[in-house]
Amino acid sequence: MAEETTQTSGSSNTKVYKILCYLSYLWLIPYFVAKGEVRDENMVLNLKQGFGCLFIIVIGQILAHFSNTIGAIVIMLGGVLALIGFINVLQNKDKELPILGSFFTSSFSFIK
Protein backbone atom coordinates (compact mmCIF):
# COMPACT_ATOMS: atom_id res chain seq x y z
CA MET A 1 0.00 0.00 0.00
CA ALA A 2 1.32 3.39 -0.89
CA GLU A 3 2.09 5.68 2.00
CA GLU A 4 1.31 9.34 1.69
CA THR A 5 2.57 12.17 3.83
CA THR A 6 2.22 15.87 3.38
CA GLN A 7 5.27 18.01 3.94
CA THR A 8 4.86 20.44 6.79
CA SER A 9 8.38 21.76 7.03
CA GLY A 10 11.48 22.03 4.90
CA SER A 11 13.23 24.57 2.85
CA SER A 12 12.66 25.47 -0.74
CA ASN A 13 16.03 23.81 -1.50
CA THR A 14 14.56 20.49 -0.40
CA LYS A 15 11.66 20.92 -2.80
CA VAL A 16 14.05 21.83 -5.62
CA TYR A 17 16.12 18.72 -4.89
CA LYS A 18 12.98 16.58 -4.92
CA ILE A 19 11.92 18.07 -8.25
CA LEU A 20 15.37 17.38 -9.73
CA CYS A 21 15.00 13.72 -8.71
CA TYR A 22 12.46 13.25 -11.50
CA LEU A 23 14.25 15.18 -14.25
CA SER A 24 16.28 12.42 -15.88
CA TYR A 25 20.04 12.77 -15.45
CA LEU A 26 19.61 15.84 -13.25
CA TRP A 27 18.89 13.19 -10.59
CA LEU A 28 22.63 13.21 -9.97
CA ILE A 29 22.50 16.72 -8.46
CA PRO A 30 20.35 15.88 -5.42
CA TYR A 31 22.09 12.52 -5.06
CA PHE A 32 25.52 14.08 -4.62
CA VAL A 33 24.58 17.49 -3.18
CA ALA A 34 21.67 16.76 -0.83
CA LYS A 35 23.32 15.28 2.23
CA GLY A 36 22.89 15.59 5.96
CA GLU A 37 19.69 17.12 7.26
CA VAL A 38 18.33 17.70 3.74
CA ARG A 39 18.37 13.96 2.99
CA ASP A 40 15.58 12.78 5.23
CA GLU A 41 13.30 9.77 4.76
CA ASN A 42 11.13 11.57 2.20
CA MET A 43 14.15 12.76 0.23
CA VAL A 44 15.44 9.19 0.02
CA LEU A 45 11.99 8.06 -1.20
CA ASN A 46 12.11 10.62 -4.02
CA LEU A 47 15.72 9.76 -4.87
CA LYS A 48 14.88 6.05 -5.17
CA GLN A 49 11.78 6.66 -7.24
CA GLY A 50 13.50 9.19 -9.48
CA PHE A 51 16.35 6.76 -10.06
CA GLY A 52 13.81 4.05 -10.85
CA CYS A 53 12.21 6.25 -13.50
CA LEU A 54 15.62 7.04 -14.97
CA PHE A 55 16.50 3.33 -14.95
CA ILE A 56 13.30 2.45 -16.84
CA ILE A 57 13.96 5.16 -19.43
CA VAL A 58 17.52 3.89 -20.00
CA ILE A 59 16.21 0.31 -20.35
CA GLY A 60 13.67 1.64 -22.87
CA GLN A 61 16.44 3.33 -24.84
CA ILE A 62 18.37 0.06 -24.97
CA LEU A 63 15.25 -1.86 -26.03
CA ALA A 64 14.57 0.71 -28.76
CA HIS A 65 17.66 -0.55 -30.58
CA PHE A 66 15.96 -3.93 -30.96
CA SER A 67 12.31 -2.95 -31.22
CA ASN A 68 11.21 0.65 -31.61
CA THR A 69 7.68 -0.06 -30.41
CA ILE A 70 8.64 -1.86 -27.20
CA GLY A 71 11.35 0.70 -26.47
CA ALA A 72 8.94 3.59 -26.96
CA ILE A 73 6.37 2.01 -24.66
CA VAL A 74 8.95 1.46 -21.91
CA ILE A 75 10.30 5.02 -22.30
CA MET A 76 6.76 6.41 -22.07
CA LEU A 77 6.12 4.35 -18.92
CA GLY A 78 9.23 5.83 -17.30
CA GLY A 79 8.26 9.31 -18.42
CA VAL A 80 4.70 9.04 -17.10
CA LEU A 81 5.95 7.74 -13.76
CA ALA A 82 8.45 10.62 -13.57
CA LEU A 83 5.66 13.09 -14.37
CA ILE A 84 3.49 11.64 -11.59
CA GLY A 85 6.39 11.95 -9.14
CA PHE A 86 7.05 15.51 -10.29
CA ILE A 87 3.39 16.44 -9.74
CA ASN A 88 3.41 14.79 -6.30
CA VAL A 89 6.39 16.93 -5.28
CA LEU A 90 4.69 20.10 -6.53
CA GLN A 91 1.62 19.19 -4.45
CA ASN A 92 3.83 18.58 -1.37
CA LYS A 93 2.93 14.88 -1.26
CA ASP A 94 5.55 12.25 -0.60
CA LYS A 95 4.01 9.01 -1.78
CA GLU A 96 5.03 5.99 -3.82
CA LEU A 97 4.50 5.97 -7.54
CA PRO A 98 1.82 3.68 -8.96
CA ILE A 99 2.76 0.31 -10.49
CA LEU A 100 6.48 0.20 -9.63
CA GLY A 101 6.75 2.56 -6.65
CA SER A 102 6.99 -0.15 -4.00
CA PHE A 103 9.63 -1.95 -6.07
CA PHE A 104 11.66 1.24 -6.37
CA THR A 105 11.52 1.99 -2.63
CA SER A 106 12.59 -1.55 -1.70
CA SER A 107 15.37 -1.63 -4.31
CA PHE A 108 18.40 0.57 -4.90
CA SER A 109 20.00 0.01 -1.50
CA PHE A 110 22.95 2.26 -2.45
CA ILE A 111 20.65 5.28 -2.00
CA LYS A 112 20.60 6.18 1.69
C-alpha positions as CSV (number, residue, x, y, z in Angstrom):
1,M,0.0,0.0,0.0
2,A,1.3,3.4,-0.9
3,E,2.1,5.7,2.0
4,E,1.3,9.3,1.7
5,T,2.6,12.2,3.8
6,T,2.2,15.9,3.4
7,Q,5.3,18.0,3.9
8,T,4.9,20.4,6.8
9,S,8.4,21.8,7.0
10,G,11.5,22.0,4.9
11,S,13.2,24.6,2.9
12,S,12.7,25.5,-0.7
13,N,16.0,23.8,-1.5
14,T,14.6,20.5,-0.4
15,K,11.7,20.9,-2.8
16,V,14.1,21.8,-5.6
17,Y,16.1,18.7,-4.9
18,K,13.0,16.6,-4.9
19,I,11.9,18.1,-8.3
20,L,15.4,17.4,-9.7
21,C,15.0,13.7,-8.7
22,Y,12.5,13.3,-11.5
23,L,14.3,15.2,-14.3
24,S,16.3,12.4,-15.9
25,Y,20.0,12.8,-15.5
26,L,19.6,15.8,-13.3
27,W,18.9,13.2,-10.6
28,L,22.6,13.2,-10.0
29,I,22.5,16.7,-8.5
30,P,20.4,15.9,-5.4
31,Y,22.1,12.5,-5.1
32,F,25.5,14.1,-4.6
33,V,24.6,17.5,-3.2
34,A,21.7,16.8,-0.8
35,K,23.3,15.3,2.2
36,G,22.9,15.6,6.0
37,E,19.7,17.1,7.3
38,V,18.3,17.7,3.7
39,R,18.4,14.0,3.0
40,D,15.6,12.8,5.2
41,E,13.3,9.8,4.8
42,N,11.1,11.6,2.2
43,M,14.1,12.8,0.2
44,V,15.4,9.2,0.0
45,L,12.0,8.1,-1.2
46,N,12.1,10.6,-4.0
47,L,15.7,9.8,-4.9
48,K,14.9,6.1,-5.2
49,Q,11.8,6.7,-7.2
50,G,13.5,9.2,-9.5
51,F,16.4,6.8,-10.1
52,G,13.8,4.0,-10.8
53,C,12.2,6.3,-13.5
54,L,15.6,7.0,-15.0
55,F,16.5,3.3,-15.0
56,I,13.3,2.5,-16.8
57,I,14.0,5.2,-19.4
58,V,17.5,3.9,-20.0
59,I,16.2,0.3,-20.4
60,G,13.7,1.6,-22.9
61,Q,16.4,3.3,-24.8
62,I,18.4,0.1,-25.0
63,L,15.3,-1.9,-26.0
64,A,14.6,0.7,-28.8
65,H,17.7,-0.5,-30.6
66,F,16.0,-3.9,-31.0
67,S,12.3,-3.0,-31.2
68,N,11.2,0.6,-31.6
69,T,7.7,-0.1,-30.4
70,I,8.6,-1.9,-27.2
71,G,11.4,0.7,-26.5
72,A,8.9,3.6,-27.0
73,I,6.4,2.0,-24.7
74,V,9.0,1.5,-21.9
75,I,10.3,5.0,-22.3
76,M,6.8,6.4,-22.1
77,L,6.1,4.3,-18.9
78,G,9.2,5.8,-17.3
79,G,8.3,9.3,-18.4
80,V,4.7,9.0,-17.1
81,L,6.0,7.7,-13.8
82,A,8.4,10.6,-13.6
83,L,5.7,13.1,-14.4
84,I,3.5,11.6,-11.6
85,G,6.4,12.0,-9.1
86,F,7.0,15.5,-10.3
87,I,3.4,16.4,-9.7
88,N,3.4,14.8,-6.3
89,V,6.4,16.9,-5.3
90,L,4.7,20.1,-6.5
91,Q,1.6,19.2,-4.4
92,N,3.8,18.6,-1.4
93,K,2.9,14.9,-1.3
94,D,5.6,12.2,-0.6
95,K,4.0,9.0,-1.8
96,E,5.0,6.0,-3.8
97,L,4.5,6.0,-7.5
98,P,1.8,3.7,-9.0
99,I,2.8,0.3,-10.5
100,L,6.5,0.2,-9.6
101,G,6.8,2.6,-6.7
102,S,7.0,-0.1,-4.0
103,F,9.6,-2.0,-6.1
104,F,11.7,1.2,-6.4
105,T,11.5,2.0,-2.6
106,S,12.6,-1.6,-1.7
107,S,15.4,-1.6,-4.3
108,F,18.4,0.6,-4.9
109,S,20.0,0.0,-1.5
110,F,22.9,2.3,-2.5
111,I,20.7,5.3,-2.0
112,K,20.6,6.2,1.7
